[in-house]
């Protein structure tokens, strides 16, 4: 379903709400299918992300006695500036024959025009196209969306989405955002900007209490624009993530820290933050930040292997037992 404005959206009652953004890069022309070749790798990532959501959600629905229900238990908002992106992902889910209806019926897929307010338009292409759009979620989404899980396109759910989203119920009275640690001290020591704590925060997976984010007393977007004005070109290669880190360096009480297992990035293989248990407790989300999935390249890292296995996983028929898939994946990672 395609919406011209976020204000047209109607919240899917009872469903876990998620959002991601996927826009065409500035100055890169579309190919014959209407999507820039640069963008196609991100479309592939979204398809794998959806697969990972659905196989875990199917198991949840079976356990909860919801299997066979036509009522979606997931709602995914895809903000985009190109209708061709919508067509590709919608075709994959509903018309390609690659995804059995028992999986597809679990998710309400909604495509929304990623339109920036005039006063924020100059930040559309900071870092990746539309990456700053996550900063506008509280402003642009209807008030019926009181919370949401934002994810980058390069995310794979190893556990059910609720293993991350349910953190919204653990916020104290001052918190409105939950983010996982990053590795600023290792990957970007040259940055001349403040960041949260020792390791900084990674904004690729975030749980937002939108009601608190919108509260007039917070003046979040006013502060965001002030940070852009004050730090200018010193905002580093992480773009909007740097801005969020500066904001939460000043107001650390407003964020809840996710466990590293809830947003596991490749840097943790070499520089794990304190208390990061990784595989010992089971990773909930794999995040292929910094092109760790190697889509379109010959990378053979463990992250790339995980992506490849999920991309090749067939969902044309219902997979009642995922144990063989998971065992096979573990064996490949142990090689």
N, C-alpha and C positions, 0 to 999 in steps of 0.2 A: 504494500500500500504506500502511495507516494503523497506526501503532504507538502504544500507550498510554504507553510509557516509552522513553527513549533506551536503557535497558539491554536492550531487546528487539532492538535493531538488530544486524544481522550485516553486517560490512564487505563491500562488493562488491570482490572481489579484482581487482586490475589496473586499476580505474577511478579516475579523478581525483575525489576527494571534495570536494563543496562544501556549504555550509550558508547558509541565510538564515532570517530570522524575520519572521513576519507575523501580528500579533494584532489583535483588535478593540479599539478605544479604550474606556476605562472610561466608563460612563454614556451611551454611544451605542447606542441600540437597533437590532436588526437589521431589515432590510427584509423583504419577502415571501420573498426567496430565502435569508434567514438570515444575511446579511452586511450590516454597517452600510454605508450609502452612502459614508461617509468611506473605508472600506476598499476599495471597488471600484476606486479609482484605483490602489491598490497591487497589486491582483490583475492589472490591466492591465499594470502595470510588470513583474510577474513573468512574464507571458506573453511580453512582448517580450524580457526577459532570456533566457528559455528558447529563443526563436527564435534569438537571436544565438549562444547556445551551440551549438545544433544545426547551423546552417548551416556554422559553422567546424569543428565536429567531423566532419560528413559529409565535408568536403574532406580532413581528417586521415585518416579511415578509408579513403578511396579511395586516398590516397598510400601508406598502410601495408598495403594489401591486406586490410583488415578489412571492407570493404563487403559487406553481406549477412549478416554475422555477427549472431547473436541475443544475443551477450554484450555487455552495456553497457560502454562505455568511460568513462562519466560517472556519478557518483552524486550526486544532489541531495537533501539533507535540508532539508525545509521544516518549521520549528518553528512551530506555531500553536496557539491556544487555541480554535479554532472549526472544527468538522468541515465546515461549509459552505464554508469557504475551500478545504479539501482537495478537496471535490467539484467546485468550479468549475475549479480548475487541472487536476485529473485529467481532467475531461471535455474541457477544451481540448486536452490532449495526446493522449488515447487514444480519445475517442468523438465528438468534434465534427466530424471530417472535415477539420479545418483543418491537420492535420499528417500528412504521409505517413509510413507505417510505416518507411520507410528512414531517416527522421530519428528517429522516436520510439524505435526499438529501440536507439539509441545511449545512452539515458539511463535509469538506474534512479531513479525518482521516489519518494521516501519521505517520508511526512508523520508528524511526531512531536509528541506533546502537549508544549506548552511549559509545563511545570509547574515552578514555582520552589520551592526549599527554603524552609521557614518563615522562616528567619533572613535570607533575601534578598528575600522577597515585597514588602517595603515599597519596593523599588526597581524594581518591575515597570513602573510608569508614569512613570518619570523620562524626560523628553523624549518619545519615541515609545513606544507600547505594546511591551513586551518588548525594547526596544533594548539593555537591559543583559544580555540573555540570552547575548550573545557572551562575556561575562566568565565564564560558567559552562561553556563548552564542554569545557574540560579536566576538570572535575569530573564532568559528567553523561554524556559519551560513553564507551562501553566502551573498554578499553585497546587493542583491535584498531585503533582509529582513532588512528594515531600522528601524523597531520598532516591539515590541512583548510584549504580556502580559504573564508573567510567573505566574503559580499558583502551589501550592502544591496539592497533591491528595485529601486532606481533605477540600475541598472547595465546597460550594453550592451557586449558583447564585440565589438570590432572585429577582433580576432585570436583564434587558438585559445587556450583557457583555459590551456594549458601555458606560454604566454608570461608568465604571472604565477605560476601554481602552482609551476613548476620552481625558483623562487627558494628554496624550502625546501632544495634541494640545495646552495645556496651559503652557508648559515649557517655562521658560525664556531662555536667550541665554546661560546660564551656566549650566542649569539642563539637566541631561540625564537619571534620574531614579526617579520614584515616588513610595514611600512606605508609609504604614500606621504606626501609633504609636504602641508600644508594652506596656509592663508593667514591665520593668526591675527593677524599683525601688521597686516593690512589690514582684515579683517572684524570683528575683535573686540578692538581695542586697549584697550577699557575693562576687560577681564577682569583681575581681581586674583588670578590664579592662575598658577603657573609652567606652562610648556609646553616640549616638546622643541625644542631649537635655536631658530632665529629664526622659522621659519614654522610650527612645530607639526606634528602628524601628523593625518592623516585616517584614521578607523577604518572607513570604509565598504567598503574592500577590504583584507583582511588575510590573510596566510599564517601559519598557526599550526603550530608543532611542539608537538603536544599532550603528547607524552611529557615534554618539558622543562618545559612549562607546569605539568604535574601534580607535578613533582618536589617531595618534601616540604621540601627545603631552600629552595625559592623562596617558599613561603608567600604565593602570589600573592593569593588571596582574602582572607587576613587583612590584607594590605596595602591591598587595595581598600576593605574596610570601614573601615580606619583613616583612609583618605583621605576617604571620605564623612563620617566623624565629625569630622575636623579642619576640612574646608573647608565642609561644610554647604551653605548657600544660595549660597556663592561659586562652587560648581560651576555653570558658565554654561549657555547655551542648547544647548550640544553634549552635555550630560549625560555619558554613559559615555565619550565621546571625551575630554572634559576630564579624567576620572579616569585614563584611559590615558596622557594627556599628562603629568599630574602624576607618575604612577608612572615613566614613562620619562625624565622630567626628572631624577629621582633616580638612575635606573639606565640611562643611555643606551647602555651596552654590550650591553644585552639585545635591542636592536632592529636590524634590517637595514633600511636605507632603500630603498624602491622608487623607481624612476624616475618622474617625473611622468607619463610616457606609460602607466604601468601602472595609474594611477588618476587620470585627467584630469578635474579639476573645473572648473566655470565660472570660478572666481576666477583661474585661470591665464591667462585671456584678458587680464586687466588687470594681474595681479601674479604673473607666472611666477617660480617659485623659480630660483635659480642653476642653470645647466646644463639647464634645461627646453627641449628642442628641439621638443616637440609634433609637429606635422605633418611636420617635416623627417625624422624617423625612423619615423613611423607610430605612431599611438596604438593601444594594445592594449585599453584599457578607457575608455569614456566613463561618467562618474559624474554623474548629474543631481542632485547635492546642492543643497539649498535650493530644491527644486521647480523646478529648471532645465528639466525636460522639459515643464513647463506642462500636465500631464495634467488635462483638465477645464476648461482656460482657453483663452483666445485668444492665448496667447503665441506669438510668431513668431521666437523666438531660434534660433540655429543648433542648440543642443541640442534644442529642440522639434522642429525639422525632422528631425533624425536619428531621434528617437523616432517621429515620424509615419511616416517611410519604413519603418522596421522593423515598425511595427504593421500597415502595409498590405501588407507583403511576403507573398505567397501561398506556402504550403508544402504545398498540397493535392497537388501533384505535385512530383517531384524536380527541383530547379533545378540542372542540370548545370554551368551556366556563370553565375556570379554577377557577372561583369564588367559586363554592362549595368546591373544594379542598382547597383553601386558607382559606375559612371560617372554614372548619373542622380542619385545622392545627391550626388556631388561638384559637379555642375552646379547643383543647387538651393542648395548652400551657397555657391556663388560669386556668386549673384544679389545 
